[in-house]
């Protein structure tokens, strides 16, 4: 799958604003999906049908060019923050149920954040009595605010999940 993810910072009436635009194309899907909005809010999604994979890739390239023309750019590592989401284990090693819960949590975090332009889970590791999900985000505070909802949707006890940035 090919994806273009861009952001633009602006000043609106003296307040900082960050917007996102992204588009993706999966070969064989027959459509390019465009998603855009203000960071932290569920954006607007549209899809455009394409006759073949070459047309899909061309449309994605045109989207990237239009984003650049409008002042949207991909964020560099220095422009994102790292948010750590920890799931506290009951013992030293995760049980099969805990593995399942963490995978559900990982999926829901990415779902909650991606549809709001807030990033995604990029890594997972085990540390003394916990599993840590690393999230790259353009806005750590707003991303952290979405974690309780993701935990609830994943069926994970909120008391077992903490965030740090």
ABEGO torsion letter per residue (X at the ends): XBBBBBBBBBBBGGBBBBBBBBBBBBBGAGBBBBBBEBBGBBBBBBBBBBABAAAAAAAAAAAAAAAAAAGBBBBBAAABBBBBBBBBBABABBBAAAAAAAAAAAAAAAAAAAAAGAEBBABBBBBBGBBBBBBBBABAAAAAAAAAAAAAAAGBBAAABBBBX
